[in-house]
Amino acid sequence: RWRRAQGCFGIRHGKAHLDDAPLQLQSDARFATAADGHWTAELQGKLRAQQLALKAEAGAGLALLAPAESGLPPVKLRAELTQRNGRIAFDGTAASLLDARALDGQLQVRGDSLADVGRPFGITLPSTPPLELSGRLQHASGVWQLGGARARVGSSNLAGDFSYDLRSKRPQLSGMLRGGPLRLADLGPAVGTDAPPSRPGRVLPDRKLDLPSLNA
């Protein structure tokens, strides 16, 4: 149902079916906007064969769709994505959501493996024991930052601050990793080890390397 206020159109209650072949996304969405501009949205479906659910809400929608240089203040945004036994949650503020130019809030991640967390987004990450991660996620003008990050991977405890700069021709990841204790077996696949080794005397794991996804 549509409503009109101050010369603009808004959606009071709506639903949509999404079928995006390139993203391998199929889902049903429901959304609503209150008279004061507060909106909520829920999405359930599959992304790259993974069961996903997304919930989001914000105080106003205009700032999320306007360019970052519009000068509109950011709005409160809470989003949660779940898949299998994993969860990714964000609670903070956002502006220009379509190109993610302005983002600042607390991030929480939980999953059976780091590889499972990255799979719905088409990101190749190493296989790990179950993990939990939290930190402050910020993005502005092509620079992503994760500050005060704390993570537990298996029985290892890690912390650090990281920055990922997309502005140059070759993106650069930098940061400082701290914490302890660290068990190499918890991060073994990330550095090319197996526990136990798939072939005694071999350094690299005996499994297929997905080169196209590594390139992406």
BELURDA-V969681 format. One record per helix or strand. SS is the DSSP state (h for helix, s for strand). FROM is the first residue (numbers start at 1). LEN is the number of residues. If there is no record, write none. Layout:
{{SS FROM LEN} {SS FROM LEN}}
This chain:
{{s 2 4} {s 8 4} {s 13 8} {s 25 9} {s 39 9} {s 50 9} {h 62 4} {h 68 3} {s 75 9} {s 86 10} {s 102 10} {h 114 6} {s 131 10} {s 143 11} {s 156 10} {s 172 8} {h 184 8} {h 211 5}}
